[in-house]
Amino acid sequence: MAQELGVSVVPLLVHFGTETYRDGVDINTEDFYRRLTESKVLPTTSAPGPGVFAELFTSLARETDEILAIMLSEKYSAIHESACQGKDMVKANCRIEVIDSMSAIGGEMLLVISAAKAAQKGANLKQISDMVKKAIPRTHVRMSFDTLEYLKRGGRIGKAQALLGSLLKINPIVNIKDGETFPYGRARSRAQAMDFLVNFVKGFLKIEGLVIEDATTPDELEMLAERIGNTFPKERTYRSKVSPVVGTHVGPNVLAISVLEAEQ
């Protein structure tokens, strides 16, 4: 999809001890989640350095005079700052803008898709940038998983800290708001967690774009797609895998829905 839309993807890094992998390049989701569950060492993540962005921007500047970079929330990663520093290193005569998506996973994906499609229709950098910034508050993400342990250990738990400490076996549900993780609810079972996600989608009057994601449970993803099919067309629903960098912090049993709410 990135190739079709003319989008360049800069992978974040996953570290297992002294071994470093570029997400989606040197390690795929299947191998990563197998290692995550088998390894005694919890992986860590990091952002690529400014030089990676400077090199990419310089290369792209040979083909265009306008570049828009839409980054993962700066509250989750240093990648936004790295991109800004990389931009300052570029000597080519090219307008470059770096935007904090204030989101992650499917939420960021929906913003990128909208921007790329606008570019294909001939919109300029300012028009696309303004459109993306207006769309950010209409981007909503909900994630369900079977433990908060990975978020806690990875330091990305944010306001979802409030969900810790329950003596009950729960399936926590979180949302991404203003670029960080907040508690959304607790489900007593996996089935109830899916009900939460379905009802979340049904709560919108009009949806512009929708992404559903899993890590290791494709059957659950298809079930989710079937259940929301009456609210949003299955053929327009994007399916994605929660990547290794995100999986480091949420674990293998994650389901997520991201919605780009249509302008009223």
GINORZI-V422916 format. One line per field, one symbol per residue. ss: DSSP state (~ for helix, > for strand, _ for the rest). Layout:
ss=???
This chain:
ss=_~~~~_______>>>>__>>>>>___>_~~~~~~~~~~_____>>>___~~~~~~~~~~~_____>>>>>>_______~~~~~~~~~~~_____>>>>>>____~~~~~~~~~~~~~~~~____~~~~~~~~~~~~__>>>>>>>___~~~~~~___~~~~~~_______>>>>>>>__>>>>>>>>__~~~~~~~~~~~~~____>>>>>>>>___~~~~~~~~~~~_____~~~>>>>>__~~~~~~~___>>>>>>>>___
